[in-house]
Amino acid sequence: MSAPDDKGLEWNRRYQGADSLFGERPSALLTSHTDLLTPGMRVLSVADGEGRNGLWLAGLGLQVTSIDKSIDATQRARDRANTLDLSIDIQCQDLFDWHWPTESFDATVCIFLHLPPGQRRRLFRHMQDSLKPGGLLFVEGYRSEQLGCNSGGPQDASLLYNHTELRQLADHCDIMLSEDALTDVVVDGRHLGSGAVLHFVARKRP
């Protein structure tokens, strides 16, 4: 396990200050595409925090690896997994230090992970390389219309998603869905309003 960096420590402080930082409801992108998720699939959920997406996927009978760099968040995810009697591989790791397996996952889930452009390119390369041929990539994140809103999300445009860049980043995939959406934003138990997000699903080419 990597020692947490300054950003990891910042996230630890945020999780320590909240009972459930982003709630327990899974991403609407995932819940609206359960037809693509079948029991036994191997799934990677990156930056999974307290496990709201990874635990939901495990509850569907999927074999889930959940990764986050926050020690506090991953411990909460383990506690919830024990309470729910779910089998899930939860790892406290920095995504850029982690040893990414090759062609190992049937799906990779990236929900509300906002990185600088250079790191974003590296992450998408890792995510695509780790997918089996035919594997699915799910991405949900804030888009530029979220700038200036009071419902959360980065206020740095370079950290936000857009359709053109996602199509370029997922260059080994065929695009199945790329659309604008709105989502309810909950932080520390408080509903902050609607967030302008982008939903993206792609399938890795054989």
C-alpha positions in Angstrom: 0.0 0.0 0.0 1.4 3.4 -1.0 1.7 6.1 1.7 -1.0 8.7 1.1 0.2 11.9 -0.5 -1.1 15.4 0.2 -4.1 14.8 -1.9 -4.8 11.5 -0.2 -4.5 13.3 3.2 -6.9 15.9 2.0 -9.5 13.2 1.1 -8.9 11.5 4.4 -9.8 14.8 6.2 -13.0 15.1 4.1 -14.1 11.6 4.8 -13.3 11.9 8.6 -15.6 15.0 8.7 -18.6 13.2 7.2 -20.7 10.2 8.1 -21.0 9.3 4.5 -19.4 11.9 2.2 -21.2 11.2 -1.1 -24.0 9.0 0.2 -24.6 5.3 -0.5 -26.6 5.5 -3.7 -24.8 4.2 -6.8 -24.3 6.2 -9.9 -27.4 6.7 -12.1 -25.2 5.8 -15.1 -24.7 2.3 -13.7 -28.2 1.7 -12.4 -29.6 2.6 -15.8 -27.4 0.1 -17.6 -27.9 -3.0 -15.5 -28.6 -4.9 -18.8 -24.9 -4.7 -19.5 -23.8 -6.1 -16.2 -24.1 -9.8 -15.6 -23.1 -11.9 -12.6 -19.6 -13.2 -12.6 -18.2 -10.3 -14.6 -14.8 -8.9 -13.3 -15.2 -5.2 -12.7 -12.7 -2.5 -11.6 -14.1 0.6 -9.8 -11.5 3.3 -9.6 -11.5 6.1 -7.0 -14.4 4.2 -5.4 -14.3 6.1 -2.1 -16.5 4.5 0.5 -17.6 2.0 -2.1 -21.0 3.3 -3.1 -20.5 1.9 -6.7 -18.3 -1.0 -6.0 -20.5 -2.5 -3.2 -23.6 -2.1 -5.4 -21.9 -3.9 -8.2 -20.8 -6.7 -5.8 -24.4 -6.9 -4.7 -25.3 -7.8 -8.3 -23.0 -10.8 -8.1 -20.0 -9.2 -9.9 -16.4 -9.8 -9.0 -15.3 -6.3 -8.0 -12.0 -4.7 -7.3 -12.5 -1.3 -5.6 -9.6 1.1 -5.4 -9.2 4.4 -3.6 -6.2 6.3 -2.2 -8.0 7.3 1.1 -7.3 5.1 4.0 -10.5 6.2 5.8 -12.7 5.7 2.7 -11.5 2.2 2.0 -11.9 1.2 5.7 -15.5 2.4 5.6 -16.0 0.4 2.4 -14.7 -2.7 4.1 -16.9 -2.1 7.1 -20.0 -1.8 4.8 -19.0 -4.9 2.9 -18.8 -6.8 6.1 -22.2 -5.5 7.3 -23.8 -6.4 3.9 -22.0 -9.7 3.8 -20.5 -8.9 0.3 -17.4 -10.3 -1.2 -15.3 -7.5 -2.7 -11.6 -6.8 -3.2 -11.0 -3.3 -1.6 -7.5 -1.8 -2.0 -6.1 1.4 -0.7 -3.8 2.4 -3.6 -2.8 5.4 -5.7 -4.0 4.6 -9.2 -0.6 5.8 -10.6 1.4 3.5 -8.3 -0.9 0.5 -8.7 0.3 -2.4 -10.8 -2.4 -2.4 -13.5 -3.2 -5.9 -14.9 -3.5 -6.4 -18.6 -6.7 -7.5 -20.3 -8.2 -8.7 -16.9 -11.5 -6.9 -16.5 -14.9 -7.2 -18.2 -15.8 -3.6 -17.2 -14.1 -0.6 -15.6 -16.1 2.1 -13.8 -14.8 5.7 -13.4 -17.3 7.9 -11.5 -16.5 11.5 -10.6 -12.8 11.2 -10.9 -11.5 14.6 -12.1 -7.8 14.8 -13.0 -5.5 17.2 -14.8 -5.3 16.5 -18.5 -1.9 14.6 -18.4 -3.0 12.3 -15.6 -6.4 11.8 -17.3 -4.7 10.6 -20.5 -2.5 8.2 -18.4 -5.6 6.9 -16.6 -7.5 6.2 -19.7 -4.6 4.3 -21.2 -4.4 2.2 -18.1 -8.1 1.6 -18.0 -8.3 0.5 -21.6 -5.2 -1.7 -21.3 -6.7 -3.4 -18.3 -10.0 -4.3 -20.1 -10.5 -7.6 -21.9 -11.4 -7.3 -25.6 -15.1 -6.5 -25.6 -14.8 -5.0 -22.1 -16.9 -2.0 -21.1 -15.8 1.4 -19.9 -18.3 3.5 -17.8 -17.5 7.1 -17.1 -19.5 9.8 -15.3 -18.2 13.2 -14.5 -19.0 16.9 -14.4 -19.0 18.8 -17.7 -18.3 22.5 -18.3 -21.9 23.6 -17.6 -21.2 22.8 -14.0 -18.8 25.8 -13.7 -20.2 28.5 -11.4 -22.8 26.2 -9.9 -23.1 25.8 -6.2 -23.9 22.0 -6.3 -20.3 20.8 -6.3 -17.6 19.7 -8.7 -14.3 21.3 -9.7 -14.3 25.0 -10.7 -11.3 24.5 -12.9 -12.4 23.9 -16.5 -9.3 21.8 -17.3 -10.6 19.1 -14.8 -14.0 18.7 -16.4 -15.1 16.3 -19.1 -16.3 16.9 -22.7 -17.5 14.5 -25.4 -14.8 15.2 -27.9 -12.0 14.6 -25.5 -13.6 11.4 -24.1 -13.9 10.0 -27.7 -10.2 10.7 -28.2 -9.1 9.2 -24.9 -11.1 6.0 -25.5 -9.3 5.5 -28.7 -9.3 1.7 -28.5 -13.1 1.5 -27.9 -16.3 1.8 -29.8 -18.6 4.4 -28.3 -22.0 3.1 -27.1 -23.2 6.2 -25.3 -22.0 9.8 -24.9 -24.7 12.2 -23.6 -25.3 15.1 -21.3 -27.3 14.4 -18.1 -28.3 15.9 -14.8 -27.7 14.2 -11.4 -28.7 14.8 -7.8 -25.7 15.9 -5.9 -25.4 14.8 -2.2 -22.4 15.8 -0.1 -22.3 14.9 3.6 -26.0 14.1 3.7 -27.0 17.4 2.2 -28.7 17.6 -1.2 -27.0 20.4 -3.0 -29.1 20.4 -6.2 -28.6 19.2 -9.7 -25.2 18.7 -11.3 -24.4 18.9 -15.0 -22.7 15.6 -15.9 -21.6 13.6 -18.9 -22.5 9.9 -19.2 -20.1 7.8 -21.4 -20.1 4.1 -22.2 -17.7 2.4 -24.6 -16.7 -1.1 -25.5 -13.1 -2.1 -26.2 -12.5 -3.4 -29.7 -11.4 -7.0 -30.1 
